[in-house]
């Protein structure tokens, strides 16, 4: 017969903490998304927005390169320091299914209220349309 390790307070506390974390994650998803089965996580939405910003910078730099072929240009997305007030609407029924999400993105002391339309493909979520309002 195999030895069974006794439960100690650290093992029980770790299991309870994991259960609480899973419950909190589930509640956050339910409360922030009208259809939790078709909704990006906060990390997936952040990745999609950062990719959108990187694509915008690449397009702007390419345009500057056309205007001034001998110039040297650089750019990078501002780092996101915090995320709040994420809310996603019901997905649209057309194909590919799109989803509209609203989130406040914090860049240090500045904030933007972003409304983004997203589509999910084989590689994850992508932003296809976005409206940004600077709030401070």
NORKAKA-V484411 format. One record per pair of residues at least 4 apart in sequence whose C-alpha atoms are under 7 Angstrom apart, sorted by the first residue. I is the first residue (numbers start at 1). GAP is how many residues later the second one is. Records with the same first field share a line. If there is no record, write none. Layout:
# NORKAKA-V484411
I->GAP ; GAP
This chain:
# NORKAKA-V484411
7->4 ; 5
8->4
9->4
10->4
11->4
12->4
13->4
14->4
15->4
16->4
17->4
18->4
19->4
20->4
21->4
22->4
23->4
24->4
25->4
26->4
27->4
28->4
29->4 ; 7
30->6
32->54 ; 55 ; 56
33->6 ; 54 ; 55 ; 56
34->54 ; 55 ; 56
35->4 ; 55
40->4 ; 5
41->4
42->4
43->4
44->4 ; 81
45->4
46->4
47->4
48->4 ; 77 ; 78 ; 79
49->4 ; 78
50->4
51->4
52->4 ; 75
53->4 ; 24
54->4 ; 22 ; 23
55->4
56->4
57->4 ; 18 ; 19
58->4
59->4
60->4
61->4 ; 12
62->4
63->4
64->4
65->4 ; 6
78->29
79->28
80->25 ; 26 ; 27
81->25 ; 26 ; 27
82->23 ; 24 ; 25
83->21 ; 22 ; 23
84->19 ; 20 ; 21
85->18 ; 19
86->16 ; 17 ; 18
87->14 ; 15 ; 16
88->12 ; 13 ; 14
89->10 ; 11 ; 12
90->9
91->6 ; 7 ; 8
92->5 ; 6 ; 7
93->4
96->23
97->22
98->19 ; 20 ; 21
99->18 ; 19 ; 20
100->15 ; 16 ; 17 ; 18
101->14 ; 15 ; 16
102->12 ; 13 ; 14
103->10 ; 11 ; 12
104->7 ; 8 ; 9 ; 10
105->6 ; 7 ; 8
106->4 ; 5 ; 6
107->4
110->26
111->23 ; 24 ; 25
112->20 ; 21 ; 22 ; 23
113->19 ; 20 ; 21 ; 22
114->16 ; 17 ; 18 ; 19
115->15 ; 16 ; 17
116->11 ; 13 ; 14 ; 15
117->10 ; 11 ; 12 ; 13
118->7 ; 8 ; 9 ; 10
119->6 ; 7 ; 8 ; 9
120->4 ; 5 ; 6
121->4
